[in-house]
Amino acid sequence: MQITRQPPVKTTLQPSNHPYLSGPWTPVHEEVDVDELEVIEGEIPADIGGIYLRNTENPVHQPLGRHHPFDGDAMVHQVSISGGKASYRNRFVRTNCFEEEQIAGSALWGGLMDPVGISKRPGFGAHGGLKDTASTDILVHAGTALATLYQCGEAWQIDPVTLDNLGKASWGPLDGVSAHPKVDEDTGELMFFNYSKHAPFMHYGVVDRAGKLVHYVPIPLPGPRLPHDMAITENWSILNDMPLFWDEKLLARGIHAARIHEGVPTRFALIPRRGQPEDIRWFEASPTYVLHWTNAYETTGPNGDEIVLEGYYQDKPMPDPLEEAGEYSHMMAYVDEHSFQSRLHRWRFNLETGETMEERLSDRIVEFGMINPDYLMHRSRYIWSTTTRPGWFLFNGYVRHDTETGEEQVYQLPDGVYASESPMIPRKHSASPSSEAAERQGREDDGYLITFLIDENNGTSQLAILDASDVTKGPICRARLPHKISSGVHSTWVEHAQLRADAKFKRRLLNAA
């Protein structure tokens, strides 16, 4: 394992016993390149060919106030796999805010739990007082990786192969881009949304495969909201207005405190992909909050055309404080799935009657799910969710849900070992959604889960691969990483073949210009 180290970044962060600055959340500041990872268990499957990208909350400087796990700077960890071998590299996302703090040699912005006035510079995003870190989500659109912030910062571009920073996306609107845009690989389009504290409070947009903003419309809401994710079907985009949002009276005093608003339903805005505000179909549902959707698709039910949406319904979106956590009691509860009680759920929106039907798909507390990406926007049967350590935002296992039979496979990692969000990689010979439905569903779980593991027992991290059709076996392959990485949030997988197709498209554009 040959390691090439990059010049060090400036850091003022001190060792801490803060629960999200220590243990599996201990930041790593070195940036390295490894030409080939050492495999320590099993073999890397020869039929895997692509890139795994994982975004990480990784603070560089000593916080100005109280640290929240979502305040960290973005560090992207990457593994590229081809021919049964894997390379590794990691880089910070050089947002403008990251660079300004490197120049200053200290933190310039407060965090999610701090008063706005603590920041030394004007802040960004829907909150208005935060640093634009790009540390929440990561995806690949048209051959370029995009790192985004849940509070609507800029969309920061990265070369998915080299991790070179490419600056902010030129198409990004003034109100920014929320985490969790969605990409339709068939059309090359990216769908996104943002939200703010000024009317109309939300916008929705479409970026084409050439990187041009081709559609951008308001989604009028009654006031400031806190949506986190969206979903797409072949013809519709699905946005939401949920009853967990900033307390209006406290917001008027500059205090950003989210609370559940009793008596306010959940609302879903279904808009045609390039529709106008007057085309929106609004549907009401039981009050909840949802962090992440797994899939959405169009179907015909007994009462007409329907849109089916699946995701994680929170039974207690405003959780009770975890008193045993002391001064961190509220923060620890709001990032603990066992406190807000997220469970797999299905919504059906009837386009003929305007009615919403709901059903619970699992009683397990789970979140951060993945599907076979070939089934995005198509009826899908399997969902791979993560479980978490009670009281913590730490992934400690997997559940494979069969949404047709209700069967669940469960794998629990050893104590002290934690995973990352784990995309599903379809096996190369698996059937695609263009096949007959019966054949599709028979092979939908044929593939792998890919993840990074953090082993607190020995202070190491590994790349791990699991058999998606039988997660109970645990990792079928592990490879050693050069350092222990920090826990974090979202990840993505992109095939080398997709990157080659995107590069070919870009060359055609240049030749035609």
Order of alpha helices (4+ residues) and beta strands (2+ residues): beta-beta-beta-beta-beta-beta-alpha-beta-beta-beta-beta-beta-beta-beta-beta-beta-beta-beta-alpha-beta-beta-beta-beta-beta-alpha-alpha-beta-beta-beta-beta-beta-beta-beta-beta-alpha-beta-beta-beta-beta-alpha
